[in-house]
Amino acid sequence: MADPNFTSAERMDLYRRMFQLNRSFHFVIQRLDELSETSIFNRKDLAELRGLTQEVQVEINTVLLSPLHTAELDDWGTFGKVRAAIEKRLKEPLPKQRRKH
């Protein structure tokens, strides 16, 4: 798979969707915690379901974040060149000014 190139808007949308996905897992885990407070469901079963939910969440994040991590590193290298060029320019001595006679 080729390294993706993202605009700022695309990057924001991707991270927003990742946030929403993880928030959804958080809500599932909260609901399972709430259900464990009732006497209807077996607490051990609900604890296992929470663990399975978190395992799936981690697996999804691992798969989805890998290409994003690569893209971020590539962009960091690209945009780091801009900063390096600015720093180089700022370190250059100022041109000597001519004296007026």
CYANA upper distance limits for C-alpha pairs under 8 A (distance plus 0.5 A):
  3 ASP  CA     67 PRO  CA      7.83
  3 ASP  CA     70 THR  CA      7.67
  3 ASP  CA     71 ALA  CA      6.62
  4 PRO  CA     67 PRO  CA      8.37
  4 PRO  CA     71 ALA  CA      6.62
  5 ASN  CA     71 ALA  CA      7.35
  6 PHE  CA     10 GLU  CA      6.09
  6 PHE  CA     11 ARG  CA      6.24
  7 THR  CA     11 ARG  CA      6.60
  8 SER  CA     12 MET  CA      6.62
  9 ALA  CA     13 ASP  CA      6.69
 10 GLU  CA     14 LEU  CA      6.66
 11 ARG  CA     15 TYR  CA      6.74
 12 MET  CA     16 ARG  CA      6.49
 13 ASP  CA     17 ARG  CA      6.66
 14 LEU  CA     18 MET  CA      6.72
 15 TYR  CA     19 PHE  CA      6.54
 16 ARG  CA     20 GLN  CA      6.70
 17 ARG  CA     21 LEU  CA      6.60
 18 MET  CA     22 ASN  CA      6.71
 19 PHE  CA     23 ARG  CA      6.47
 20 GLN  CA     24 SER  CA      6.59
 21 LEU  CA     25 PHE  CA      7.08
 22 ASN  CA     26 HIS  CA      6.75
 22 ASN  CA     57 GLN  CA      7.66
 23 ARG  CA     27 PHE  CA      6.76
 24 SER  CA     28 VAL  CA      6.84
 25 PHE  CA     29 ILE  CA      6.74
 25 PHE  CA     53 THR  CA      7.71
 25 PHE  CA     54 GLN  CA      8.04
 25 PHE  CA     57 GLN  CA      7.25
 26 HIS  CA     30 GLN  CA      6.66
 27 PHE  CA     31 ARG  CA      6.66
 28 VAL  CA     32 LEU  CA      6.74
 28 VAL  CA     53 THR  CA      8.40
 29 ILE  CA     33 ASP  CA      6.69
 29 ILE  CA     50 ARG  CA      6.27
 29 ILE  CA     53 THR  CA      7.77
 29 ILE  CA     54 GLN  CA      8.48
 30 GLN  CA     34 GLU  CA      6.72
 31 ARG  CA     35 LEU  CA      6.63
 32 LEU  CA     36 SER  CA      6.73
 32 LEU  CA     46 LEU  CA      6.69
 32 LEU  CA     47 ALA  CA      8.46
 32 LEU  CA     49 LEU  CA      8.25
 32 LEU  CA     50 ARG  CA      7.19
 33 ASP  CA     37 GLU  CA      7.33
 33 ASP  CA     46 LEU  CA      8.03
 34 GLU  CA     38 THR  CA      7.91
 35 LEU  CA     41 PHE  CA      7.49
 35 LEU  CA     46 LEU  CA      8.24
 36 SER  CA     41 PHE  CA      6.89
 36 SER  CA     42 ASN  CA      7.63
 36 SER  CA     43 ARG  CA      5.72
 36 SER  CA     46 LEU  CA      6.77
 41 PHE  CA     45 ASP  CA      8.13
 41 PHE  CA     46 LEU  CA      7.88
 42 ASN  CA     46 LEU  CA      6.94
 43 ARG  CA     47 ALA  CA      6.56
 44 LYS  CA     48 GLU  CA      6.71
 45 ASP  CA     49 LEU  CA      6.72
 46 LEU  CA     50 ARG  CA      6.64
 47 ALA  CA     51 GLY  CA      6.78
 48 GLU  CA     52 LEU  CA      6.69
 49 LEU  CA     53 THR  CA      6.52
 50 ARG  CA     54 GLN  CA      6.67
 51 GLY  CA     55 GLU  CA      6.60
 52 LEU  CA     56 VAL  CA      6.76
 53 THR  CA     57 GLN  CA      6.71
 54 GLN  CA     58 VAL  CA      6.64
 55 GLU  CA     59 GLU  CA      6.70
 56 VAL  CA     60 ILE  CA      6.58
 57 GLN  CA     61 ASN  CA      6.63
 58 VAL  CA     62 THR  CA      6.52
 59 GLU  CA     63 VAL  CA      6.77
 60 ILE  CA     64 LEU  CA      6.55
 61 ASN  CA     65 LEU  CA      6.12
 62 THR  CA     66 SER  CA      6.68
 63 VAL  CA     67 PRO  CA      8.37
 64 LEU  CA     68 LEU  CA      7.53
 65 LEU  CA     69 HIS  CA      6.38
 66 SER  CA     70 THR  CA      6.97
 67 PRO  CA     71 ALA  CA      6.70
 68 LEU  CA     72 GLU  CA      6.56
 69 HIS  CA     73 LEU  CA      6.70
 70 THR  CA     74 ASP  CA      6.72
 71 ALA  CA     75 ASP  CA      6.63
 72 GLU  CA     76 TRP  CA      6.49
 73 LEU  CA     77 GLY  CA      6.75
 74 ASP  CA     78 THR  CA      6.78
 75 ASP  CA     79 PHE  CA      6.42
 75 ASP  CA     80 GLY  CA      8.47
 76 TRP  CA     80 GLY  CA      6.03
 77 GLY  CA     81 LYS  CA      6.97
 78 THR  CA     82 VAL  CA      7.77
 79 PHE  CA     83 ARG  CA      7.24
 80 GLY  CA     84 ALA  CA      6.61
 81 LYS  CA     85 ALA  CA      6.59
 82 VAL  CA     86 ILE  CA      6.83
 83 ARG  CA     87 GLU  CA      6.66
 84 ALA  CA     88 LYS  CA      6.61
 85 ALA  CA     89 ARG  CA      6.68
 86 ILE  CA     90 LEU  CA      6.66
 87 GLU  CA     91 LYS  CA      6.72
 88 LYS  CA     92 GLU  CA      7.03
